[in-house]
Amino acid sequence: MKTLFIIRGIVGSGKSTFAKTLNCPHFEADMFFEKDGEYKFDGSKIKEAHAWCQKQVENAMKFNKDTYGLENSEIAVSNTFTQEWEMAPYYELANMYNYKVFSIIVENRHGGKNVHGVPDDKIEMMRKRFEVKL
């Protein structure tokens, strides 16, 4: 079964760490800001980063191959995804390429750290606007 894991949570919850345990291609907008092994965030390019992330997921679905050319039936995308509309493009891609979607919310019950320097007030804003559809 072709599967897309949408991994959601606020900053520092462990989304990336969890995604890496799935042993499948994993994409996130933060990867766009990694240059030569160093994270260099530029807020003016956030839309570009999310477009890049969506394109990576689409390419993985379209070509259904991993970086070694092996058939790829599972893909993970991890971003904060605090609101439904932020996930919509991924649901559309999944529908287009016949992937079943699992939305996974990662909670920060382990006291994870914010490694990207996002200010506490911004994290609180994310927490307050986080939408859950049960």
N, C-alpha and C positions, 0 to 999 in steps of 0.2 A: 504494500500500500504506500502510495506517495503521501508524505506527511510534511506539513509545515508547522513548526513550533513557534508561536509568537510569545516571547518571554517579556513580561512587563514588570515594572516595579520602580520605585523612586531611586534616586541616586544613592549608591552605597548598599543596595539591598542584596547584591550578589548575582545579578542577572548574567553578566559575562562569565563569571565563575561557573554558574549552573549550566549555561549553554555549552561550555567546553566539555562538560561531563557527558553530553549527549553523543559525542563521537560522530559528528556529521558536520557538513559545511555550516559555518556560523558567520553571520553578518550583523553589523551594527553601525549606526551613523558615526560613532566615535572613531571607527577605523579610518574614516576619511581624513581625520586630523593627525594620524600617526605618520610621521616622516622620519625615516632612518632610525626607527625604534624609539622615537621620542614623540610624546603627545603634545601637540601645539594647537590648542583650540583657538578658533577665530569665529566669534559670534556672527560676524557679517556673512559667513558662509554656511550657516546652519541649514538653510533650505537646500543648498547644493549638496550638503552632506547627506541629507535624507533622500534626495533624488538619486544620489550615487548608491546608497544602501538599497533602495528599491530596485535599481537596475541590476545590482549584484544578485539579488534574490531572483529576479526575473531570468537572468542569464543561467543561473543554476537550475531553475525549473525548465527553461527552454531547451537547454542542451542536456539536462539530466545526467550530467557527469561531474565528478569532482576534479580536483586539480591533477589527479593521476589518470584521468580518463575512465575511471570506473563508474558503473551505473550508480546513480545517487537517488535514493528514494526518500531520504529525510533531509530537511533543511531547517536551520534555526535562525531566527532574527530576534535580537534583543535590543530594545530601546525602552525609554520610560513608558511610552504609550499610555499616558494618563487619561486620554479621552478616546472615545470610540472612533471619531473621524480620523485619528492618527493611524489606526489599524486598517481602515477601509481599503487603501491601495493594495495591501497584502492579501486581504480577503478576495479582492477582485483578481489578483494574480493567481491565487489558489484555485479560484473558480475557472479561470481561463485555461490553466494547465492541469486541471483535475487533481488537485492536492487536497487532502483532508486537513483541516486546521485544528490545532489544539492551542488555546490561549492559556498560558501559565503565569500566574502572579507570584512573584518572589517577594516575600516579606522580609524585612530586616529585623528578625528576632534574634539574630546572633551578634548584633552590635557592629555590623560591617561599617567600614570607613569610606568616606567620600574621597576617592583618589584623584578626582578631577578638579578639586578646589571650588565646587559650586557653593555659593554662600548659603548659610542656614535659612535665610528668609526665602530664597528661591526654592529650596527643598520643601519648606513648609507650604508654599504656594502649590507645588506639585501634589503634595499630600492632600490638600483641601480640594483640588479639582479632579482627583483620581476617580474615574468612573468604573463601576463594576456591573456587569450584566449577568445575572444569575438565571 
